[in-house]
Amino acid sequence: MTPTREQKIWMYEHMLVSRYLEEMIEEIYMEGKTPAFNMAAGPIPGEMHLSKGQEPCAVGVCVHLKPFDVVTATHRPHHIAVAKGVDLNKMTAEIFGKATGLSGGRGGHMHIFDPDVNFSCSGIIGQSVGPAVGAALSRKLQKKEGVAVAFLGEGAVNQGAFHEGLNLAAVWKLPVIFVIEDNGWGISVPKTASTAVEHNDIRAQAYGIPGHYVPGNNPLEIFRVAGEAIARARRGEGPSLIEIETLRMAGHFMGDAEQYRPKEELAMLKARDPIVAMRTYLMTVDKMSEAEDQEIVTRARKRAEAAIAFAKESPYPRGEEALEKVFV
């Protein structure tokens, strides 16, 4: 399965939108939080997990999806939300805690919900699995079209929910794909210190389903493997597991001193920036011109800038709204 030039441009542009949006959020997030890092200060208080470096995982999968397909994501969700088509303005307003956000500013950046495109995420480790399996079961029982995709980190595969979800999906032959983003780190713990196997794709064998490992953080190879797994699910042939080698080009969260990382790793990450690699590929193989590249870059940056402006200009929720939409 080979992407068309149009699909490759789509992937490149959505990678750029995600990166530009996060760079702008990063700058605003740090306002008022220095010189001594204070997570509670500034216009965006609380934790902030950036996904720069992991953009290929999102675009290589989501390019195959439709609005009726379900995606559940992690506490590091921006790249996936962008690729799934979540409303960028409302998502950014939610991150800023504004009333115009997807959840009226209640959820923040780890709890983004957009029912219009069937996207959700959670700050709880491994909790993307259960809702995706449930969504796939509902589609099958109701004979509705659509597949479900659960994104999770390599650290989450050691959670019980992961194994329970895979087992039920395999038993019931559900249209669900489990996508593991392996960035090598579970917060500050390296994968080698937490997981008994080198690659988690082999765990699929225990549940009688196909397992795939995609090295190199390559969106084109992710496109091929994910496309085959999604097509298989649409045919009613059951679930698949995909583990993708990717890069976490920032700390676990904004403000992370990253003292656990070897210094040479940070230089290596910059040298392997997937957006630079994708741009080089398109210009070399697909003969993308400098003018075409600039047009794509400008369009992506304007989308991110518009979302930031919308969020900044939006009002905060009224204080009494804290008592609304609460179960009592």
N, C-alpha and C positions, 0 to 999 in steps of 0.2 A: 504494500500500500504506500503510494508516493503522493505527497501533497502537491497540489497545483501551485502555480506561482501566486495566484490570488490568496490561497490559504497560507502560504509562507509570509506574504506581506501582512495578512491579518495577524498572524502570530507575532511578527516583529513589532507591529504597531501596538498591540495590546501589551507586550512586554515593556515598551516604552511608556505607555500610559501609566502602568503600575509603578515603574521606576520613578518617573517624574512626580507622580502624586506622593510617593513616599518621601522623596527628597524634600518636597515642600512641607509635608507634615513634620518631618524630622526637624527642620529649621524652626518651625513654629512651636513644636513640642518642647524644645530646649529653652524657650524664652522663660526667664525667671527661675530656672532650675540650676543655675551655676552662680558662683564658683563651686559651692558645695552642693552636690546633686540632691535635689529635693523633689521627689516624685509627685508630691501633692501640689506643687506650685505650677504657675503658668496657665496659659489658656487651654491646654489639654492635660489635665491631671491624670494620674494613674499610670499603669504600665502601658508600654507601647512595644509591640513585637513587629519588626520589619522583615519583609520577605525578599529583599533584594538579593539576587543570585539564584532564587528558586523560581523565577518567572517561567522557565521552560516547562516545568512540571504542569503548570496551570494551562498554558496555551496549547501544549501538545495534546492534552486530554480534551479540554473544553471546546476546541475547534470542531469536534465531532458531535457536540451536544446541541439539543434544541431547548427552548424555554420550558417545555413540559418535562424534560429530564430533571432529576433531582440531584443536587450536589450538597453534601455536608462536609464542612471543612474544620480547620483547627483554630487554635488561638493565634496563629500567624496566617491570616486569611486574605489579605488585601489582593494579592496577585490572582488568587482563585476567584474572588468576587468580581474583579475587573474582567477576567476572561469569561466568566459565566454570564456577564451582561447585567450585573446589579446596577441599579440607578446610581451613577457616580456622584451626582449632587447630593442625593439623600444619604448615601453611604458616608460621604465626607462630613456632612452635617451631623450624622450620628456620632462619628468619631469626635467631633467638637462638642458633643453633648447638647446639640441645639434641638429646638422644638420641631424643626422641619426634617429631622433625621428619620430613618426608616422605622425606628421605635420611639420616636419623640425624644430622643436623647437619653433614653433609659439604659440602653445596652452597651454603648461604647464600642470600641474597636474589636473586642473579642466576641461580641454577640450581635452579629450582623444578620438580619433576616429580611429577605425580599421575596415574598410569596409570588410576585409577578413572574419571577424567573426560577422559582423553586430552589432558592439558595438559603442555607443557614450555616452557622458555625457555633462553636462552643469553646470556652476556656478550660473545660475539663479534659484531661488527657485521655485519649482513646474513645471519647464519647461521640465521635462522628460515625462510628460503626453501627451502633444499634438503630439510630434513626434511618440510616441508609438501608439497612436490611428491612426495617419496617416499611419504608416507602416502596421498596422493591416487592415486598409481599403484597402490599395493597394494590399495586399495579397488576400483579399476577392474578389475584383473587377477583378483581373487578374487570379483568381482561382489558385494561387500559394500556395504551402505548406508553413507552418511556422506560428508561433505565435509571438506576441510581448509582452515584459514584461517591465513595467515602474517601476523603483525603485524610491521612494521618502521618505522624512522624515516626521515624524508626524507633524512638524510645517508647512509643505507645503500643508497639506490638507485643510488649511483655505484660500488658494489662489483660486481665481476664475477659473483658468485654470484647477484645479483638478475637480471641479464640472462640468464644461463644457465638459471636456474629458469623465468623467463617463457617463454623459447624452448621448452624441453622441455614445459612445461605446455600451450602452444599447439599444438605438434606432435602431442602425444598426446591432446589434448582432455580434460584432466584436470579433475576436480571440485575445484578449488582457487581460493580468493579471496585476493588480495594486498591487504592493508590498510596504507596508508602513513599514519602519524601525523605530520603536518607541524606541528611546534611552532615552526618558524622557526629553530631553532638546532641545529647539530651540535656538541655540547660548547660551545665558545665561538665557533664560526664561523657567521655568518649564512648562511642558504640562498642569498641573492643572491651570496655570494662563493664558493660551492662548486658550484652547479648551474646549467647553461646555460639551462634552461627554467623558466618561472615556476611551472607546475604539472606534476607528474609523471604525471598521468592521461593526458597526450597520448603518453607513451611506450608506452602499450598499443597504439597504432596500428601501431607497428613490428612487433608480433607478431600482428597480426590479431585482437586480442581487445578487448572493450568496456573503455573507461576512463571513470571517473566522478570528478568533483571535488565535494566537499561543503564549502562555506564555512560559517563562523559557529559551528563547534563545537556544532551543534544535534543533540541525540540523536534528535529526531523525524525529521529529514531523513536522518540516518545510518541510522536504522531502515528508512526507505523504500528507500534505495539498496542497502544491504546485503541487505535482504530479497529484492529482485529478483535480485541477483547470486547469492545462495545458492540461491534457487529454480531459477535457470538451471543452476547446477552440479548440483543434484539431478536435473534432467531429462536430464543427460548432454550438455549443450550447451557444456561447457568452462569455462575460467577467466575471471575478471574482475579488473580492477585498480581500486581505490578509493583516492583520496587525500583525507584529511580535514584541514581547517584546524583546529588545536587550540591549546592553550595550555600552556606549561610554566611553572607558577606558582612554581617554585622554581629553584634553580641546577641545573647539570648533576648535581652530587652534593652531599650534605650537607657543608657547610664551604666550598662554592664562594663566593668573595667577589663574584662576578658583576660585576666591574669593567668587563667588556666590554659590559654592557647599558646603554642609555640610562636615566637615572633615571626619566624620564616613563613608560617602558614598564612598570615595576613597578606604578605606580599604575593604569595601564590594565588590567593583568592582574587586579588585585583587583576592578575595576569590572565585569569580564566573567566573574566566577566562574560556571561553568556550573551549579553546584548551586543558587545563588541564582536564576538564570534559570529553572531547571526548577521550583523551588518556586513562583515567581511565576506561571509558566504554568499549573501544576496548580490553583492557587488561583483564578486568573482564568477559565480556560477550562473546566476540569473541576470547578470548584466544590468543590475539596478544602477541608474545614473546618480551622480551627486545631486542633481536637481530633484530627482524623484525621492531620494533619501531625505533631503531637506524638507520637502513637502510633507512627508510622513512624520518627521520629527516635529515640525511646526504644528501639524494637526494634533499630534499626541500631547504636546506641551500645552496647547490651548485648551484641550479637554480637561487636563489636570488643573490649570489655572482657573478655569471657569468653576470647577467644583470647589476649589479652595475659596474663591470669591463668594460663591453661594453660601458656603458654611460660615464664613466670617460675617456676612451681612444678615444671616438668619438670627431670629431672636432666641433667647434661652427659654425653656419651659417656665410656666408660672409655678410658683412654689407649691400651690395646692394640688398641682398635677401629680405630685409624689404620692398622693392618696388615691389616685385614679388607676384603674386597671389592676387592682390588687385584690387577691382572693382573701376574704375574711370569713 
